[in-house]
Amino acid sequence: MAERKKAVKKERVACPYCDAEIFAASFPYCTECHVRIIYCPDCKKPIPRASTKCPSCGAAVKAKA
C-alpha cells in the first residue's frame, strides 16, 4: 500500500513593519523595507522591536541593548 503524504500547511511569515513576506525565517532583515528583524525566542516568528511579549505566542521577550 502506498504511503500518503500528509499535507503540511505552510504558514505565511510577514515582516512586522511592512507586512512583506519573509521567505527565509533566518534572514536578519526584511528584503523589502531593510529593517532588522527580531524573532521570538519561543515560536521563532518575527516580532516588533519594542515588544515586551510576542504577539503570536505571548512569550516574554527581553529588550536587547
Backbone hydrogen bonds, N-H to C=O, Kabsch-Sander energy under -0.5 kcal/mol:
donor,donor_aa,acceptor,acceptor_aa,energy
9,K,7,A,-0.6
10,K,8,V,-0.7
11,E,9,K,-0.6
14,A,12,R,-0.5
15,C,20,A,-2.8
19,D,15,C,-1.6
22,I,13,V,-3.2
23,F,21,E,-0.6
27,F,24,A,-2.2
30,C,35,V,-2.2
34,H,30,C,-1.5
37,I,28,P,-1.7
38,I,47,I,-0.7
40,C,45,K,-2.6
44,K,40,C,-1.2
47,I,38,I,-2.9
51,S,48,P,-1.5
54,C,59,A,-2.6
58,G,54,C,-1.6
61,V,52,T,-2.8
